[in-house]
């Protein structure tokens, strides 16, 4: 079974009840992994922003 994070409903969905692909993140192998999707994206974006600032000489 796969798990997805639905950005419309802010919940985990499974193969059985998943929204259209343009509304979900995933697939993930576990419910916990899907639940942490937004946090991981936020952390990754913060790292990229810091790296971009270093490349631009802002830090």
N, C-alpha and C positions, 0 to 999 in steps of 0.2 A: 504494500500500500504506500502511496505517496501522500505527502501533506503539503499544503499551500497556505500562504498568508494572504487573505483577501483584503485589499486596500479599501474596498467599499464598505465592508462590514466589520473591519478590524477584528478579524477572528481567524482561527485555523479552520481550513476546510480540507476534506479528503477527496479522493478520486470519485467518491459517490455523490458529492454535493458541491463540487468546485465551480466557481463562477468562471466566466470567459477569461481567456489567457491575458487579455489586456488589463485585467483587474486584479491579478494575483502575482505573488512572488513565489518562486519555487519551480520545480518540485523539490521537496526536502525529504530525507529519509525518516525523520522522526517529528513528532508533535513539538517537542522542545526546540528543535532546530528551526521549525517554522515560526514558533512564538518569538524567537530571538532575531528574526530576519531584519526588522526595522532597526534594532540596536546595532547589529553588525554593519548595516548600511551607513548608519550615522557615524559610527567609529571609522569606517573606511573613508567616508567623505572628509572627516576631520583630518585624517592622516594625509590625504591627497591635497587638501588645502594648505597644510603645513609644508608639504614638499613643494608645492607651487610657489609659496612665499619664499622659500629658501632659493629656489631656482631664479626667482625674480630679484633676489637680493633684498627682500623686505625684512629678513631676520639676520 
